[in-house]
Structures are given as structure tokens and as C-alpha cells.
Amino acid sequence: MQLSSPEPELVWTPEALAKLNNVPFFARTQAKSRSEALARARWTTVITVEVIEEARAEFGQ
């Protein structure tokens, strides 16, 4: 049996949260999920405006 380690908690900077809140409500959940997925893929636990912008560019938004 393999034990999986819990995923680290992600921390959003105030600037990143403000940017996320500017995303239309119907797309906000998807933008949040994509940003968090990108942060985890890059082994970072802090979501910044840069991470949001990179996620947006990577997913063609």
C-alpha cells in the first residue's frame, strides 16, 4: 500500500486575489483551478499575479 502525501496548502497573495476577483464570475472557478494546477506543477505554494498570467497564457485565455 502506498501512502500519498497531502498536497501543500496554497497561499494567494492579495494582488493575486484581486486579479482573480476581476475574472468574470462564470470563469473564476476555472481560472482558480488552472492557476493552482500550474503552481503545483511548478512546485510552488504561493500564487502570485505572475502565476495567474502564466496560467492564462498557457491555457490560451
Backbone hydrogen bonds, N-H to C=O, Kabsch-Sander energy under -0.5 kcal/mol:
donor,donor_aa,acceptor,acceptor_aa,energy
11,V,45,T,-3.4
13,T,47,I,-2.4
17,L,13,T,-2.4
18,A,14,P,-2.2
19,K,15,E,-2.1
20,L,16,A,-2.7
21,N,17,L,-2.3
22,N,18,A,-0.7
22,N,19,K,-1.0
23,V,20,L,-1.4
27,A,24,P,-2.2
28,R,24,P,-1.0
29,T,25,F,-0.6
31,A,27,A,-2.3
32,K,28,R,-2.6
33,S,29,T,-2.4
34,R,30,Q,-2.5
35,S,31,A,-2.1
36,E,32,K,-2.5
37,A,33,S,-2.5
38,L,34,R,-2.2
39,A,35,S,-2.3
40,R,36,E,-2.4
41,A,37,A,-2.3
42,R,38,L,-1.6
43,W,40,R,-1.4
44,T,39,A,-2.5
47,I,11,V,-3.4
47,I,45,T,-0.5
48,T,46,V,-0.7
52,I,48,T,-1.9
53,E,49,V,-2.7
54,E,50,E,-2.6
55,A,51,V,-2.6
56,R,52,I,-2.4
57,A,53,E,-2.4
58,E,54,E,-2.9
59,F,55,A,-2.1
60,G,57,A,-1.1
61,Q,56,R,-3.0
